[in-house]
Amino acid sequence: MFDLKGRVAVVTGASSGLGKQMAKALAQQGADVAVLARRVEKLEDLAKELTEMGVKSLAVECDVMDLESIKSAKDKVMEKFGKVDILINSAGGNKGGLIKDMDNDDWNFTVDLDLNSIFRVTKEFVQPMLEAKYGRIINIASMYGLLGTNQGAAAYHAAKGGVVNFTRAAAAEFAPHGVTCNSICPGFFNTELTEASIETDDFKQYMSFSVPMGRAGHEGELNAGAVFLASDEASYVTGVNLPIDGGWSSSK
């Protein structure tokens, strides 16, 4: 099960963190992988790793906040591979702040990066999937898209909640065409976005009473969900928002 040989995957936000981990996981299952992000030097290092795993790879510089950059990236992927079977929308970030303090620019940046970019990337890369009548789209949302917490991150909460419902709407729209759309809602994982706080004693204490498993996620613990949703075996799974958060959202 979960053999991805012959499939072509595109992963945004692949220069580090969860995107990089999932790109490797898909390659381990045999998929050829195009990795997209702004930091092309990091992508080239990753693409070399993927090639050494025995699959084809492509590093493409792409800014998901720029439509022309996305279109150019799609053209390069299609020129190299001729198709797209799997899309993981993993690019994201956050300019946090309390509602009473946040300015419009920080709000707009966060919503544009975490929600609007998923629309832009999906709109471009779903086209070859619809033509082929096959595709797997996986959006990386957040457990913050499923619940609200007093974390001073209202814009991030709003954007990820939008990703959750965009996923449902896209699933319904694409289902008659053989394309599934699901999201993964991670809890806290150690990435560039979280590493400054996640190893502090205060945060570990917060994890101990907020998360039933008592800890943040370890590297690789998101990968099984991504591989499953990307697989042929998940052909009847669409519109699902899968929490991988140590039980955090289910305990609220």
C-alpha positions as CSV (number, residue, x, y, z in Angstrom):
1,M,0.0,0.0,0.0
2,F,0.9,3.7,-0.4
3,D,3.3,3.1,-3.3
4,L,3.7,6.5,-5.1
5,K,6.0,5.4,-7.9
6,G,5.1,7.1,-11.1
7,R,3.4,10.0,-9.3
8,V,4.5,13.6,-9.5
9,A,4.2,15.7,-6.4
10,V,4.6,19.4,-5.9
11,V,5.3,20.8,-2.4
12,T,5.3,24.5,-1.6
13,G,7.2,25.8,1.4
14,A,9.7,23.0,0.9
15,S,12.9,24.8,1.9
16,S,12.5,23.9,5.5
17,G,10.3,22.5,8.2
18,L,7.2,20.4,7.5
19,G,7.3,21.0,3.8
20,K,10.8,19.6,3.5
21,Q,9.9,16.6,5.7
22,M,6.8,15.8,3.6
23,A,8.7,16.2,0.3
24,K,11.2,13.5,1.6
25,A,8.4,11.3,2.7
26,L,6.7,11.3,-0.7
27,A,10.1,10.6,-2.3
28,Q,10.6,7.6,0.0
29,Q,7.4,6.2,-1.3
30,G,8.7,6.6,-4.9
31,A,7.1,9.9,-6.0
32,D,9.0,12.3,-8.2
33,V,9.0,15.7,-6.4
34,A,9.1,19.3,-7.4
35,V,10.0,21.5,-4.4
36,L,8.9,25.1,-4.4
37,A,9.9,28.0,-2.1
38,R,11.6,31.4,-2.3
39,R,15.0,30.2,-0.9
40,V,16.2,28.4,-4.0
41,E,19.7,27.5,-2.6
42,K,18.0,25.5,0.1
43,L,15.7,23.9,-2.4
44,E,18.7,22.8,-4.6
45,D,20.2,21.1,-1.6
46,L,16.9,19.3,-1.0
47,A,16.5,18.3,-4.6
48,K,19.9,16.7,-4.5
49,E,18.9,14.7,-1.5
50,L,15.7,13.6,-3.2
51,T,17.6,12.6,-6.4
52,E,20.0,10.5,-4.3
53,M,16.9,8.6,-3.0
54,G,16.3,7.4,-6.5
55,V,13.5,9.7,-7.7
56,K,13.4,12.6,-10.1
57,S,13.4,16.1,-8.5
58,L,13.1,19.7,-9.4
59,A,13.9,22.8,-7.4
60,V,11.8,25.8,-8.4
61,E,12.0,29.3,-7.0
62,C,8.4,30.4,-6.2
63,D,6.8,33.1,-4.2
64,V,3.3,32.0,-3.3
65,M,2.2,35.6,-2.8
66,D,3.0,36.4,-6.4
67,L,0.6,35.0,-9.1
68,E,3.1,35.3,-11.9
69,S,5.7,33.5,-9.9
70,I,3.2,30.6,-9.3
71,K,2.4,30.4,-13.0
72,S,6.0,30.3,-13.9
73,A,6.6,27.5,-11.4
74,K,3.7,25.5,-12.8
75,D,5.1,25.9,-16.3
76,K,8.5,24.6,-15.2
77,V,7.0,21.6,-13.4
78,M,4.9,20.7,-16.5
79,E,7.9,21.1,-18.8
80,K,9.9,18.7,-16.6
81,F,7.3,16.1,-15.7
82,G,4.3,16.7,-18.0
83,K,1.8,16.3,-15.2
84,V,1.0,17.0,-11.6
85,D,-0.6,14.2,-9.4
86,I,-0.1,15.5,-5.9
87,L,0.0,19.1,-4.5
88,I,0.9,19.9,-0.9
89,N,0.2,23.5,0.0
90,S,2.7,23.9,2.9
91,A,3.9,27.5,2.6
92,G,2.9,29.7,5.5
93,G,3.8,32.1,8.2
94,N,2.5,34.5,10.8
95,K,2.8,38.0,11.9
96,G,1.1,37.6,15.3
97,G,-0.4,40.1,17.6
98,L,-3.5,40.7,19.8
99,I,-6.5,42.0,17.9
100,K,-6.4,45.3,19.8
101,D,-2.8,45.9,18.9
102,M,-2.5,44.4,15.4
103,D,-2.2,46.7,12.4
104,N,-3.8,46.2,9.1
105,D,-0.5,45.4,7.3
106,D,0.3,42.5,9.6
107,W,-3.3,41.1,9.4
108,N,-3.3,41.3,5.6
109,F,0.2,39.7,5.3
110,T,-0.8,36.7,7.4
111,V,-4.2,36.2,5.6
112,D,-2.6,36.6,2.2
113,L,0.3,34.1,3.0
114,D,-1.8,31.5,4.8
115,L,-5.1,31.6,3.0
116,N,-5.0,33.5,-0.3
117,S,-1.8,31.8,-1.4
118,I,-3.5,28.4,-1.2
119,F,-6.3,29.6,-3.5
120,R,-3.7,31.0,-6.0
121,V,-1.5,27.9,-6.0
122,T,-4.5,25.5,-6.1
123,K,-6.1,27.3,-9.0
124,E,-3.0,27.0,-11.1
125,F,-1.9,23.5,-10.3
126,V,-5.4,21.9,-10.3
127,Q,-5.7,22.6,-14.0
128,P,-3.6,19.6,-15.2
129,M,-5.2,17.4,-12.5
130,L,-8.7,18.2,-13.8
131,E,-7.6,17.5,-17.4
132,A,-6.2,14.1,-16.3
133,K,-9.2,13.4,-14.0
134,Y,-6.8,12.5,-11.2
135,G,-5.3,14.5,-8.3
136,R,-4.6,14.7,-4.6
137,I,-4.5,18.2,-3.0
138,I,-3.3,18.5,0.6
139,N,-3.5,21.8,2.4
140,I,-1.6,22.4,5.5
141,A,-3.9,24.2,7.9
142,S,-3.5,24.1,11.7
143,M,-5.3,22.9,14.8
144,Y,-5.8,26.7,15.2
145,G,-8.1,26.4,12.2
146,L,-10.3,24.1,14.3
147,L,-10.3,26.0,17.6
148,G,-9.6,29.4,19.1
149,T,-7.0,30.0,21.8
150,N,-5.6,33.1,23.5
151,Q,-2.3,33.0,21.7
152,G,-2.2,36.5,20.2
153,A,-2.6,35.1,16.7
154,A,-6.1,36.0,15.6
155,A,-5.0,36.6,12.0
156,Y,-3.4,33.1,11.9
157,H,-6.5,31.6,13.4
158,A,-8.7,33.3,10.9
159,A,-6.6,32.3,7.9
160,K,-6.3,28.7,8.9
161,G,-10.0,28.5,9.6
162,G,-10.4,29.7,6.1
163,V,-8.1,27.0,4.8
164,V,-10.3,24.4,6.6
165,N,-13.4,25.6,4.9
166,F,-11.7,26.2,1.5
167,T,-10.7,22.6,1.7
168,R,-14.3,21.5,2.1
169,A,-15.5,23.7,-0.8
170,A,-12.7,22.6,-3.1
171,A,-13.3,18.9,-2.3
172,A,-17.0,19.3,-3.3
173,E,-16.1,21.2,-6.5
174,F,-13.3,18.8,-7.6
175,A,-14.8,15.5,-6.6
176,P,-16.7,14.8,-9.8
177,H,-13.4,15.2,-11.7
178,G,-11.4,12.6,-9.8
179,V,-9.5,15.1,-7.6
180,T,-9.6,14.9,-3.8
181,C,-8.8,17.8,-1.5
182,N,-8.0,17.4,2.2
183,S,-6.2,19.3,4.9
184,I,-3.8,18.4,7.7
185,C,-4.2,20.4,10.9
186,P,-0.9,20.1,12.8
187,G,-0.4,21.0,16.4
188,F,3.0,22.4,17.4
189,F,6.0,21.0,15.6
190,N,9.6,22.2,15.8
191,T,10.1,24.3,12.7
192,E,11.7,27.7,11.9
193,L,8.3,29.3,12.7
194,T,8.2,27.8,16.2
195,E,11.7,26.9,17.3
196,A,12.3,30.1,19.2
197,S,9.6,29.3,21.7
198,I,8.9,25.6,21.5
199,E,12.0,24.5,23.5
200,T,11.5,26.9,26.4
201,D,10.5,25.6,29.8
202,D,7.3,27.7,29.9
203,F,6.2,26.3,26.6
204,K,7.0,22.7,27.6
205,Q,4.9,23.2,30.7
206,Y,2.1,24.6,28.6
207,M,2.3,21.5,26.3
208,S,2.2,19.2,29.4
209,F,-1.3,20.3,30.4
210,S,-2.8,21.4,27.0
211,V,-1.9,18.4,24.9
212,P,-3.1,15.0,26.0
213,M,0.1,13.4,24.8
214,G,2.0,16.1,26.8
215,R,4.4,17.2,24.1
216,A,4.9,18.9,20.8
217,G,5.1,16.8,17.6
218,H,8.4,15.1,16.6
219,E,10.0,15.4,13.2
220,G,8.3,12.9,10.8
221,E,5.1,12.5,12.7
222,L,3.2,14.4,10.1
223,N,4.5,12.3,7.2
224,A,2.2,9.3,7.5
225,G,-0.9,11.5,7.2
226,A,0.5,13.2,4.1
227,V,1.5,9.9,2.4
228,F,-2.0,8.5,3.1
229,L,-3.9,11.4,1.7
230,A,-1.6,11.5,-1.3
231,S,-2.1,7.8,-2.1
232,D,-4.4,5.9,-4.5
233,E,-5.8,4.1,-1.5
234,A,-7.3,7.4,-0.2
235,S,-9.5,7.7,-3.3
236,Y,-12.7,7.9,-1.3
237,V,-11.3,10.4,1.2
238,T,-12.1,14.1,0.4
239,G,-13.1,17.2,2.4
240,V,-11.4,15.8,5.5
241,N,-9.5,18.1,7.9
242,L,-7.1,15.7,9.7
243,P,-5.7,16.9,13.1
244,I,-2.2,15.6,13.9
245,D,-1.8,17.4,17.2
246,G,-1.4,14.8,20.0
247,G,-5.1,15.1,20.8
248,W,-5.0,18.8,21.5
249,S,-8.1,19.7,19.4
250,S,-10.1,16.7,20.5
251,S,-9.6,17.7,24.1
252,K,-11.1,21.2,23.7
